Amino acid sequence: MNALGWSTREAAGRRDWPSRYAAYVSTMHALAGEFGVTAEWLEWLLFDLNGQVRAETS
């Protein structure tokens, strides 16, 4: 997700790991719902791509 400019620290608004992880999990579930897939599948995809993604800009 860092390759897309997303950061757990910014999403959580805090530095502690539990808050950052909770923000990550929440975001994965929200994105998965938007794409109609499971959060687990989306996470697998991101790890499979190994950061080789880029954000599209208009």
ABEGO torsion letter per residue (X at the ends): XAAAGBBAAAAAGBABAAAAAAAAAAAAAAAAAAAGBBAAAAAAAAAAAGGBBBBBBX
